[in-house]
């Protein structure tokens, strides 16, 4: 699996609770850096996979926005979202 990143530090990736291997691909000047995740098991057709990524953003991480707990409906946890769009070249 390959995900887009930009200026993130990734500490850990799990898939369905199992540790997964991950590596960054070659950095591109404006597209960012691909995060390549190797699943710890073979995925069967129709099987659900929940990927959890422990990461840290930086001031250079574009299009990331945080809501404080007070800004969310439950008012208990912060919320991170991205408005990035797929870039087809």
Secondary structure, DSSP 4 states (H G I P E B T S, - for coil): -EEEESS-EEEEEEETTEE-EEEEEEEETTTEEEEEEE-SSPPPTT----EEEEEE--TT-TTEEEE-GGGSSSSSS-EEEE-------
